[in-house]
Every structure is written in structure tokens, then in C-alpha cells.
């Protein structure tokens, strides 16, 4: 008998596991199909960008990863002098100061996946893993595509053995040996480059394979190179380039250009021709006159730079592709794992809301419209960055064939904002309001600062009204599937501000027949951030919409949805209004999606606009 599930995920890498975390949050019956016999224990991807750490923190464990990871503090640039000897020419901060409370960090993929698996296991018993297993066929009943209760996708899977991966529980990772049939409502292909799922839906990868070959080694180095524990971009005069990434446990990752290997353009390099000695010999040449050896090699590989993006991200809005399955690029900018997880972080909450029948199925079309442009921007950046990193340094201003190291540094700095993941801005669509849809009364309230429609909401410190605890506002925006209506009423000591808030509170009263229709624990939660001194405001003088109801559903009070932008006793003042650019006299309302991206902004009088937007997204 076929097994019926809500969701099938092909691939148990970071992208697949991010999708599975959302499935666990929404309690979706989910099967992950993975070809590997066990989990990764070393090597592979390792960079965690600031936005990725924010996302993981919203699931409740980003701070644990942050403590274990190696934090990137500084980037050093090493270039040849007039005699061809490499010298440090500049230093810049690795993470742009003030952009996020999380710095870019490094931790190997196996440890990251373990954290994701642990979250899934403690959150839901509905997610299971079949491994080692491979999908054989996908069939789609096109007549049932629009039926929300149908299982239009049928996947035939071959489970190869009962081998249990190291450190896993049979409750989470098991399968019947032999062929299995699974029927599902939706499927996500996270099966990497040369995606099997992609081939089944006719995916065409657009772009090209370059002739640039790089080796990667994770070693405990022995060297007199002074910046071995810094992130370094090293250009030699004639032997190629190295990217140095300090890792956890004393490890260092080396990305090493192999200048002696030059396949014809479009021709694939045979990786079996590579070896650790081949790669390391190239590294020693680049770092001359410094010595380099190692006493421990943990992992190595060779890759050929290719920059491609898929022509489609979805089929029937039932089968979706994410990560390397739909975009490939070089790993040196630390984007592969991060952008892949951001893909499934985007589609995951949308699928969960549709399957739980709180959102309309039409929102699934926004996955491709939001994520494909990001991949195209990444390919554009990576093409330029890889060319400049692989190129020979210019000897002087007249050397037009060489790469200007000043231009390389400028490109690196300009790309830092993009590679952090913090600058992503989704365009106007079904779930992001258009600029011209804002009413005239709301326009003066809209800040022209860090708050932008379609961008992630930055986090600043506020103080909890009920117990004076300082908290980052970002910590309130958990990845639990809820939308948030952030109300910034201004200074409530002013009569006009308090009256506007009371009027809004009446609209947010669930018991009112003409109240805001989407206010439930699992749909839209109102959150209040006022600009008054906390000690001059009484919680129960504020509208009940901001404290009535509890997560336990017992009809009590939820004390942790009202905050003050005020001085804390021990951690200073967060200046949230100032940092967000909110006018303390007019106030502001911000509608935030379950993935912490802003969907709508307006004045306290403009709630009808938010209601109209949500009526095309959520079910009543």
C-alpha cells in the first residue's frame, strides 16, 4: 500500500533540513529521502552568514551554534609588492559593523546538520528520514493539482539497506528495504547539483562552466604565515590565489587556486586526477616565502567553478527546487549553504500555511518570484568575484591584463552586504505591498530608513513592560508560523498618541463584530512597542488586544507582547524608534511575515489596508 504524506523532501542536506524544520513546526507528515548512508561528519560547507544565524536563532538554537562556531572578525588582503613578494596590504572588518548582532561565522556542515536534526526530533514525530535511499520515478496526476486534499504526486523510492547512521535514532531515520511508494501533496527537490528531481521536471540550467579549478583542504596547519587565524585573500605574483578561513578546533580551510590545471572552456575536469599533495603543493607556492605544512588533514576536495541558475523553480506549484538543485556557483563567498537554506526557509512557511489551511495556495507562486532574482544576483556577483580572485594581480596601472587589487578590495567590500544575506529585498507581490498602495494618510509615517517593504526586520533592543527585561525585538519574531502586527504608537504620554492606540485597539478586539478578522494565536499576533518611559505606563491601561490570550490557550494574559523603547537597568537603551526611523508623534504599524520580512507598513489609522492585503493571503 502506498504511504500518504503531506510533503516529500529529496535530500537531507542543509536546504532539505531547513524545509523539514518548517514541516516540524507545522506538524506536517513528512518523509526525507537521502542517498547518503549516514550524516556528514566533516568537511563540505562551513560558512554561516549573519542572516542565516538570525534565522537559526528564530528557531531557538542560533546562539548555541554561534558559541561553537569560529567567528570571523577581520579580512586581511595580501598582495605582491614590486619584487613579487606577498605582503599584507589592508585589513577590513569581516562583517559590516552595526548590520546584525551576529557576525559571519564558520562551523562545518555536519555539526550544523546535527543542530537541525535535533530541532526536528524534539519538535515533531511526524518527520522521518529514509536512508540510504534513492527516488526512482515521479508521477503527477495533473487532474488533481488544484484539489487541496488530493495526493497528486506519486514517488517510487528504493531503500537500499537498514544501516543506521551514526548518532541517530531509529524513530527519526528508518525505512523498509526495497521499493516503496509514497504519495504526497507537495515535493521539494534539495538534491544538489545535477538534481534528479530537476531532471524529472525538465529543468534547464542556464549559465556556463568556467575553466577555473580550485582545491579545498581542512587542515591543522604548521606555518610562519602571521595571519593564519584571520580570513585572508592572498594573491601571489604568478602562482595563483588562496582564501584562508580559520575554523573551529584549530582547523583552517584553504581554498587554493590550481593554476596548472586548465581544462578547455566548457569541459569538465576529472576530479579523480586530483590529490591532497597536488593541492597542497600549489598552496605552498602561493604562500612563499612563508613555510606551510600540516600535521592533520581532515577533508579535501577539488571543484570547478560553474555559474548557473535554473530556468524554473517549480512545476504545477506542487514540485519545488531549492539550493544547488537550481543554482550553482563558487563556494568562496560562503553562499552555497546559506542561500540554499534561505530558499527553503522561504518556501517552507508558505507550504506549511497552505497545508494547514491558514493561507491560500496562490502564495506558493511567490517562491520563484522572490528567490530566483536572488540567485541571479548571486551569480552576477560570483562571476565578478571569482574572475577577480582567480586573476593575476596587475603589476602597475599600465598592466591592463592584470587585476587591480584596489578594485578587488572594493568588490569584496561592496559584496559584503550582499553575502551577509541582510540586504535581500523582495519585490512587490501578493505578500509584499506595493509602494503606491500606501494611503496618503500613511505616507508621512513611513520611515525612509532601515525599515523597507520586502526586507528583513532588523533587531534592536526594547524593554519588556511587565518585568523590565531587556530583549532584542528579533527574539520576539520566532519562526513559529505566525504573522506579527508590530504597532509603534509613539509616546503614550501624549493624549493624541494614546487615543490613536485606543482606536486601533478597538479594531484589534477579537470580540468586536467589526474587528480585525485575522487575529489568532496561529495567524496574526499584535505586538506593541511604545516610546514612553516604561515606569510611567501601566500595562492594564493599554488595549486588551496586546495582552489578552495566552499561548497555553487558557484565556489568561500574555505579558510578553508589550515593550517599551526605554533605558534598561543593565544593558542601556536600544533606541529602537531612532534606529527604525519611526516618528514618535505619528507612530507606525508594520506587518511582518512568518519569515521576518516586512509585508506592509502604514499609520495607526490605516489598518484597513493591512486587512485588504491579508485577505488575499490568509483564509478567514
C-alpha positions in Angstrom: 0.0 0.0 0.0 1.3 3.5 -0.8 2.1 5.8 2.1 0.3 9.1 2.1 2.2 12.2 3.4 1.9 15.9 3.2 5.5 16.5 2.0 8.4 14.7 0.5 11.9 16.3 0.6 14.6 14.8 -1.6 18.0 15.5 0.1 18.9 15.7 3.8 21.5 18.5 3.4 21.0 21.9 5.0 18.4 23.0 2.4 16.3 19.9 2.9 16.6 20.1 6.7 15.6 23.7 6.8 12.4 22.7 4.9 12.0 19.8 7.4 12.2 22.2 10.3 9.3 24.2 9.0 7.5 20.9 8.4 8.1 20.1 12.1 6.8 23.5 13.2 3.6 23.0 11.2 3.4 19.3 12.2 3.3 18.2 8.6 3.7 14.5 7.9 7.0 14.4 6.0 9.5 12.0 4.6 13.0 13.0 3.7 14.7 10.8 1.1 18.5 10.9 1.3 21.1 8.9 -0.7 23.8 9.0 1.9 24.2 6.1 4.3 25.0 8.4 7.2 25.2 12.0 8.2 28.2 14.2 7.3 30.9 14.2 9.9 33.4 16.6 8.4 34.2 18.9 5.5 31.7 20.3 3.0 30.1 23.7 3.5 31.1 25.7 6.6 30.2 29.4 6.3 27.3 30.8 8.3 26.3 34.3 7.2 24.6 36.8 9.6 21.1 36.3 8.2 21.4 32.5 8.4 22.3 32.9 12.1 19.4 35.2 12.6 17.1 32.5 11.1 18.5 29.7 13.2 18.2 31.9 16.3 14.5 32.4 15.4 14.1 28.6 15.7 15.7 28.7 19.2 19.2 27.4 18.7 21.2 30.0 16.8 23.0 31.1 19.9 24.3 27.6 20.6 25.8 27.3 17.1 27.2 30.8 17.5 29.1 29.8 20.7 30.6 26.7 19.0 31.5 28.4 15.7 34.6 30.3 14.8 33.6 34.0 14.4 35.1 35.9 11.5 36.5 39.2 12.8 38.7 40.6 10.1 39.7 40.1 6.5 43.3 40.6 5.5 44.4 41.3 2.0 47.8 40.0 0.9 49.2 41.1 -2.5 52.6 41.0 -4.2 54.9 44.0 -3.8 57.1 45.4 -6.6 59.5 42.5 -6.1 56.8 39.8 -6.3 56.8 39.1 -2.5 53.4 38.8 -0.9 52.7 41.4 1.8 49.7 42.4 3.9 48.3 45.5 2.2 45.0 46.1 4.0 42.5 44.9 6.7 38.7 45.4 6.9 36.0 44.0 9.2 34.6 40.7 8.0 31.1 41.7 9.0 29.9 45.2 8.4 29.6 46.7 11.9 26.1 47.5 13.0 24.2 45.4 10.5 23.4 42.4 12.7 24.1 41.2 16.2 25.5 38.0 14.6 28.9 38.0 12.8 29.7 35.8 9.9 31.0 32.5 11.4 32.4 29.1 10.4 31.3 25.6 11.5 31.4 22.5 9.4 28.2 21.3 7.8 28.0 18.1 9.8 27.7 20.0 13.1 25.1 22.4 11.6 23.0 19.5 10.3 23.1 17.9 13.7 21.6 21.0 15.2 18.9 21.0 12.6 18.1 17.3 13.1 17.9 17.8 16.9 15.4 20.6 16.4 13.3 18.4 14.1 13.4 15.5 16.5 12.3 17.5 19.6 9.6 19.4 17.7 7.7 16.8 15.8 7.4 13.0 15.5 5.8 13.5 12.0 9.1 13.9 10.2 11.1 10.8 9.2 14.2 10.1 7.0 14.7 7.2 4.5 18.3 6.5 4.0 20.2 5.3 2.2 17.5 5.6 -0.5 17.1 6.9 -4.0 14.0 8.0 -5.8 13.2 6.1 -9.0 10.2 7.8 -10.6 7.9 10.7 -10.0 4.3 10.7 -11.4 1.9 13.6 -11.2 -1.9 13.3 -11.6 -2.5 16.7 -13.3 -6.2 16.4 -12.8 -5.8 16.6 -9.1 -3.4 19.5 -9.0 -5.9 22.1 -7.7 -7.5 19.7 -5.2 -6.2 20.7 -1.7 -7.0 17.3 -0.2 -5.5 15.2 -3.0 -2.1 13.5 -3.1 -1.3 14.2 -6.8 2.4 13.3 -6.6 3.5 9.6 -6.5 7.2 8.8 -5.8 8.7 5.4 -6.2 11.7 5.0 -3.9 14.3 2.3 -3.4 15.5 1.9 0.1 18.9 0.2 -0.1 19.6 -1.0 3.5 18.7 -0.8 7.1 22.1 0.8 8.1 21.5 3.3 10.8 23.6 6.5 10.6 26.0 7.3 13.4 24.3 9.0 16.4 20.7 8.8 15.0 17.6 7.3 16.5 15.5 4.7 14.6 12.4 6.8 15.3 13.7 9.5 13.0 15.7 7.6 10.4 14.4 4.3 9.1 12.7 2.7 6.1 11.7 -0.6 4.6 14.3 -2.2 2.4 13.2 -2.5 -1.2 10.8 -0.4 -3.2 8.3 1.9 -1.5 5.6 4.0 -3.0 4.9 7.4 -1.4 2.0 9.7 -2.3 2.4 13.3 -1.3 0.7 16.7 -1.7 4.0 18.5 -2.3 7.6 17.7 -3.0 10.8 19.8 -2.6 14.0 18.8 -4.5 17.0 19.6 -2.4 19.3 17.0 -4.0 22.2 19.3 -5.1 23.8 20.0 -8.4 22.8 17.7 -11.2 19.4 17.3 -9.4 17.5 14.2 -10.1 14.2 16.0 -9.3 15.2 18.8 -11.6 15.6 16.3 -14.5 12.2 14.9 -13.8 10.5 18.3 -14.3 12.6 19.3 -17.3 14.9 21.8 -15.5 17.4 23.6 -17.7 20.4 25.2 -16.0 21.3 28.4 -17.7 25.0 29.6 -17.5 28.4 28.2 -18.1 31.2 26.1 -16.6 34.5 28.0 -16.2 38.0 26.7 -16.7 39.0 27.7 -13.2 39.9 24.8 -10.9 40.2 25.1 -7.1 41.2 22.7 -4.3 39.9 22.8 -0.8 41.6 21.4 2.3 40.7 21.4 6.0 44.0 21.1 7.9 45.7 21.9 11.2 48.5 24.0 9.7 52.1 24.4 10.7 53.3 27.8 9.3 55.0 31.1 10.0 52.4 32.9 8.0 51.3 35.5 10.5 47.6 35.8 9.6 46.7 32.1 9.5 43.9 32.7 12.1 42.4 35.5 10.0 40.2 35.3 7.0 42.7 36.2 4.2 42.5 36.8 0.5 46.0 36.1 -0.8 47.1 36.9 -4.4 50.6 35.8 -5.4 52.5 37.3 -8.3 52.4 34.2 -10.6 51.2 31.1 -8.6 47.6 31.9 -8.1 45.5 32.8 -5.1 44.3 31.4 -1.7 41.4 32.1 0.5 42.2 31.3 4.2 39.3 30.6 6.5 40.0 29.9 10.2 37.8 27.1 11.5 36.8 25.6 14.8 39.1 23.1 16.7 42.3 24.7 15.3 41.4 23.8 11.8 42.0 26.1 8.8 40.2 25.8 5.5 42.3 26.7 2.4 40.7 27.5 -0.9 43.6 27.0 -3.3 43.7 28.0 -7.0 45.2 25.3 -9.1 46.7 27.3 -12.0 48.5 24.3 -13.6 45.1 22.7 -14.4 43.3 24.4 -17.2 40.6 22.4 -18.9 39.1 23.7 -22.1 36.2 26.1 -21.6 33.0 24.1 -21.1 35.0 20.9 -20.5 34.5 19.1 -17.1 37.6 18.4 -15.0 38.1 14.8 -13.9 38.3 15.1 -10.1 40.0 11.7 -9.8 43.2 13.3 -11.2 43.4 15.4 -8.0 45.1 14.6 -4.7 45.9 16.3 -1.4 49.6 16.6 -2.4 48.7 18.3 -5.7 46.6 20.8 -3.9 49.0 21.5 -1.0 52.0 21.9 -3.3 50.0 24.7 -5.0 49.3 26.3 -1.6 52.9 26.3 -0.6 53.9 28.0 -3.9 51.3 30.8 -3.3 52.4 31.5 0.3 56.1 31.7 -0.5 58.3 32.9 1.2 56.3 31.6 4.2 56.6 28.0 5.1 53.5 25.8 5.2 52.9 22.2 6.3 50.3 20.3 8.4 50.1 17.6 10.9 46.4 16.7 10.4 44.2 16.7 7.2 40.5 16.3 7.9 39.0 16.7 4.5 39.8 17.8 0.9 38.1 18.1 -2.4 38.5 19.7 -5.9 35.9 21.7 -7.6 35.4 23.5 -10.9 33.7 26.9 -10.8 30.4 27.0 -12.6 27.8 29.7 -12.5 24.3 28.5 -13.4 20.7 29.2 -12.4 17.6 27.1 -13.3 15.1 28.3 -15.8 12.3 27.4 -13.3 11.9 26.8 -9.6 8.6 24.9 -9.6 6.3 22.7 -11.6 2.5 23.0 -11.1 3.3 24.8 -7.8 3.5 21.3 -6.4 7.1 20.3 -7.0 9.8 22.8 -6.0 13.5 23.0 -6.4 15.9 24.7 -3.9 19.6 25.2 -3.3 22.3 23.7 -5.6 19.5 21.9 -7.4 18.6 25.2 -9.0 21.7 27.4 -8.7 25.4 26.7 -8.6 28.4 29.0 -8.0 31.8 29.0 -6.4 32.0 28.4 -2.6 34.5 31.1 -1.7 31.9 33.8 -0.9 30.2 31.3 1.5 26.9 31.4 -0.2 26.1 27.9 -1.2 24.7 26.5 2.1 23.3 29.9 3.1 21.3 30.8 0.0 20.1 27.1 -0.1 18.7 27.3 3.4 17.2 30.7 2.6 15.4 29.1 -0.3 13.7 26.5 1.8 13.2 29.0 4.6 11.1 30.9 2.1 9.1 28.1 0.6 8.8 26.2 3.9 6.5 28.5 5.8 4.4 29.0 2.7 3.8 25.3 2.3 3.1 24.9 6.0 0.5 27.6 5.9 -1.2 26.2 2.8 -1.2 22.6 4.1 -2.6 23.8 7.5 -5.2 25.7 5.5 -4.4 29.1 7.0 -3.2 30.5 3.7 -4.3 30.5 0.1 -2.5 28.2 -2.3 -1.8 31.1 -4.6 1.0 32.4 -2.3 3.2 29.5 -3.5 3.8 31.3 -6.8 5.8 33.9 -4.8 8.5 31.4 -4.1 10.1 31.6 -7.6 9.4 35.3 -8.0 11.2 36.0 -4.7 14.1 33.6 -4.8 15.1 33.3 -8.4 16.1 37.0 -8.6 18.3 36.5 -5.5 20.1 33.6 -7.3 20.6 35.7 -10.4 22.1 38.5 -8.3 24.3 35.9 -6.6 25.5 34.5 -10.0 26.3 38.1 -11.2 28.3 38.8 -8.0 30.1 35.4 -8.0 31.1 35.7 -11.7 32.8 39.1 -11.0 34.3 38.0 -7.6 35.6 34.7 -9.0 37.1 36.4 -12.0 38.9 38.9 -9.9 40.1 36.4 -7.3 41.4 34.0 -9.9 43.1 36.7 -12.0 46.7 37.7 -11.9 47.5 40.9 -9.9 48.3 43.9 -12.1 51.9 44.9 -11.9 51.1 48.6 -12.3 48.5 50.9 -13.7 49.6 50.2 -17.3 49.1 46.4 -16.8 45.6 46.1 -18.3 45.7 42.3 -18.4 46.1 42.1 -14.6 43.5 42.6 -11.9 43.7 45.8 -9.8 43.9 44.8 -6.2 42.2 48.1 -5.2 39.3 47.1 -7.5 39.3 43.6 -5.9 39.1 45.1 -2.4 36.2 47.4 -3.5 34.3 44.5 -5.0 34.9 42.5 -1.8 33.6 45.3 0.4 30.6 46.1 -1.8 29.7 42.4 -1.9 29.9 42.0 1.9 26.5 43.4 2.4 25.0 41.1 -0.2 26.9 38.0 1.0 25.7 38.6 4.6 22.2 37.9 3.4 21.0 41.0 5.1 20.4 43.1 2.0 17.8 40.8 0.4 14.7 42.7 -0.6 11.8 41.0 -2.1 9.8 43.0 -4.7 6.1 43.8 -4.5 3.9 40.7 -4.9 0.9 39.0 -3.4 2.6 39.0 0.1 4.5 42.3 -0.1 2.6 45.6 -0.5 3.4 47.9 -3.4 4.7 51.4 -2.6 1.9 53.1 -4.3 -0.7 51.1 -2.4 0.0 53.1 0.8 -2.6 55.7 1.5 -1.9 59.4 1.6 -2.6 59.5 5.4 0.1 56.8 5.9 2.8 58.3 3.8 4.3 60.7 6.4 4.6 57.8 8.9 6.6 55.6 6.6 10.3 55.8 7.6 12.9 56.2 4.9 15.5 54.2 6.9 16.2 50.6 7.7 12.6 49.6 7.5 11.8 48.7 3.9 9.0 46.8 2.4 10.2 43.3 1.4 13.3 43.5 3.6 14.0 41.6 6.8 13.1 43.5 10.0 16.4 44.5 11.8 16.6 43.8 15.5 17.1 46.4 18.2 16.8 46.2 22.0 13.5 47.0 23.8 12.4 46.5 27.4 9.5 44.2 28.4 6.7 46.2 30.0 5.8 43.6 32.6 9.2 42.7 34.1 11.7 45.3 32.8 13.7 42.6 31.0 15.7 43.9 28.0 15.2 41.9 24.9 16.0 42.1 21.2 12.8 42.6 19.2 14.1 40.0 16.8 13.8 37.4 19.6 10.0 38.0 19.7 9.8 37.1 16.0 10.1 33.4 16.3 9.8 31.0 13.4 6.5 29.5 14.6 4.3 30.3 11.5 2.7 33.5 12.9 2.5 36.8 11.2 3.1 39.8 13.5 1.4 43.2 13.6 4.1 45.5 15.1 2.4 48.6 16.5 4.7 51.6 17.3 2.2 54.1 18.8 4.8 56.6 19.8 5.0 58.4 23.2 1.8 57.4 25.0 2.1 60.3 27.5 0.8 62.4 24.6 -3.0 62.3 24.5 -3.2 62.1 20.7 -0.9 59.1 20.6 -2.8 57.3 23.3 -6.1 58.0 21.6 -4.8 56.6 18.3 -3.7 53.5 20.1 -7.1 53.0 21.8 -8.9 53.4 18.4 -6.6 50.8 17.0 -7.2 48.6 20.0 -10.9 48.6 19.3 -10.2 47.3 15.8 -8.0 44.6 17.2 -10.6 43.4 19.7 -11.4 39.9 18.8 -14.8 40.1 20.4 -15.9 43.0 18.2 -18.1 42.1 15.2 -16.2 44.6 13.1 -12.8 43.7 14.5 -9.6 42.7 12.6 -10.5 39.2 11.3 -7.1 37.5 11.3 -6.1 37.8 15.0 -5.5 34.3 16.2 -2.5 32.6 18.0 -1.6 30.8 14.8 -2.3 33.6 12.3 -1.6 37.2 13.2 -0.3 38.4 16.6 -0.3 42.1 17.6 2.8 43.4 19.4 3.1 46.8 21.0 6.3 48.8 21.2 5.7 52.2 22.7 8.2 55.1 23.2 7.2 56.2 26.7 9.2 55.8 29.9 8.2 52.3 31.0 7.6 53.2 34.6 5.0 55.9 33.6 2.8 53.4 31.7 0.5 50.8 33.3 0.1 47.6 31.3 -3.6 47.3 32.0 -4.2 50.9 30.8 -3.3 49.6 27.3 -5.7 47.9 24.9 -6.5 44.3 25.8 -5.7 43.1 22.3 -2.0 43.3 23.2 -2.1 41.1 26.4 -5.3 39.1 26.4 -5.0 35.4 25.3 -2.1 33.1 26.0 0.0 30.5 24.2 -1.5 28.0 26.6 -5.0 28.8 25.4 -6.3 29.1 28.9 -7.8 32.6 28.5 -5.2 34.2 30.6 -2.8 37.0 29.9 0.2 37.0 27.6 2.5 39.5 29.2 5.3 39.4 26.6 3.8 41.3 23.7 4.1 44.8 25.1 7.5 46.5 25.1 9.0 50.0 25.8 11.7 51.7 23.9 13.4 52.7 27.1 16.5 52.5 29.2 17.2 49.1 30.8 18.8 48.7 34.2 21.9 46.9 33.0 22.1 47.0 29.2 21.5 50.6 28.3 19.0 52.0 25.8 18.2 50.3 22.5 16.9 53.5 20.8 14.6 51.3 18.6 12.4 54.2 17.4 15.5 56.2 16.4 17.1 53.2 14.7 14.0 52.2 12.9 13.3 55.8 11.9 9.8 55.9 13.5 8.2 59.2 14.3 7.3 59.3 18.0 4.4 61.6 17.3 2.7 59.8 14.4 3.7 56.2 15.1 3.8 53.3 12.7 2.3 49.8 12.1 4.4 47.1 10.4 3.0 43.8 9.2 5.8 41.2 9.4 5.6 37.8 7.6 6.4 34.5 9.4 10.0 34.7 7.9 10.6 38.2 9.5 10.3 40.1 6.2 8.1 43.2 6.1 4.9 42.9 4.2 3.1 46.2 4.8 3.7 49.5 6.6 1.3 52.3 7.4 -0.2 54.6 10.0 -2.3 53.5 13.0 -5.3 54.7 11.1 -4.6 52.5 8.1 -5.3 49.0 9.4 -7.9 48.5 6.6 -5.0 48.4 4.1 -3.3 45.6 6.0 -6.7 43.7 6.1 -7.1 44.0 2.4 -3.6 42.7 1.8 -4.1 39.8 4.2 -7.5 38.9 2.7 -5.6 37.9 -0.5 -3.1 35.8 1.5 -4.9 34.2 4.5 -8.1 32.3 4.9 -10.8 33.7 7.1 
